[in-house]
């Protein structure tokens, strides 16, 4: 018997070995999930090899730590700022003396299309072609679950702030309309910003088209975006509440398309140095093994925010003298799932314990983070999210050369696991996504009815699964959805914004 995804999620199963405060985990088998909307849309965004891939990039690790601070408007610690000034003055990240602190803002048959994506530099950033306007103009965009703005380099972006990016020209689209009196501005922790005006236009991704999607055109961009010649902008996939358009916030592409998707979700399946993909409106059963473990999302700050429970340092990886190895360490922490961040930023105790098992690994102010000898064999790390155990293999944490621009010559390497100390939450970035299959299920946020809320789902990728402690739940007896029935909370109701349909290829 098949069940709607939200209805299955309404039943909280019993879990083993949990402590007070752990998140509820809903374990659902993929075969028990039912298409919510028969005839609804779905599409896959597949990554492809980038022939401009740069294998040698000096200062990759410290630059990406700096990007995390700038993205979340965090003040640079003195040691990080000094390291950037001393070693990487030409990073493209401004380092003024007066840095901002954290913002106080809240935080028949369906169609199926496919669109390629291109990794840029150390498979950190993944770009996909997005069509905007009539006739469609193709630009390369970055998918980001840690922001909620669809903004793009445009014909109004000053020439000195462009660096070969493809641009969107509103005057060449017959369906572009200015949203009178509306502007957008995003400020970053390095003191820079991007800003501009707002239009609505047709936006198509993978053949699924949204009419009157808010398109934020850039009249000014920060240097860090100018220096990224491959990317024409961002497609934000977080919640509408942190959209930066004023005076009235606009809906994301996912927010506009969700009611017309076959399933109200998208998934991220990223890999290291291999093609990965995003899927919208469906789940590819070949991309994960075992059940999907769903947890509640707290969207009050606008992010895909959840609670994690702790960690385990696998005993097989370490010396027998460490009394923490092989034993679950309880450390509840708030985290966000962010495909727009490359690193895994975890609480300081986890980071210290992990690198404490690697000979000569250390936090080095000169490098701006944790480094270790490049010839070290890094251990695995198991992160507990309620009763779900997510395994990260050591090869994923060996991130970039630290003292040269090439792994072949480097003696010190930069860790993909760094400390989130000072941040309001941990950040599960691409290092985590390369280890786990992650599902983003949209939903209406209702604090009084947990089953209506958005969910995050986690599952192991083939070859990485661990024995899970969660018991198999008794699935509730619910009526299957037909074409005319839509369960409460399965998606956000559209109040304004665009309509969605399939565009013929």
ABEGO torsion letter per residue (X at the ends): XBBBAAAAAABBBBBBGBBBGBBBBBBBBAAABBBABBGBBBBBBBBBBBAABBABBBGAAAAAAAAAAAAAGBBBBAAAAAAAAAABAAAGBBBBABBBBBBABBXXBBBBBBBBBBBBEGGABBBBBBBBEOBBBBBBBBBBAABABBBBBBAABBAAABAGBBBBBAAABAABBBBBGBBBBBBBAAGBBBBEBBBBBBBBBGGBBBBGBBBBBBABBBAAAAABAABAEBBBABBAAABABOABBBBBAAAAAAAABABBBBBBBBBBGBBBBBBBGBBBAAABBEBBBBBBBBAAAGBBBBBBAEBBBBAAABBAABAABGBBBBBBBBBBBBAABABBBBBAAAAAAAAAABBGBBBBAAAGEBBBBAABBBBBBBBBBEABBBBBBAAAABABBAABABAAABABBBBABBBABGBABBBBBAAAAAABBBBBBBBBBBAABAAABBBBBBBBBBGABBBBABBBBBBBBBBBBBAABBBBGABBBBBEEBBBBBBBX
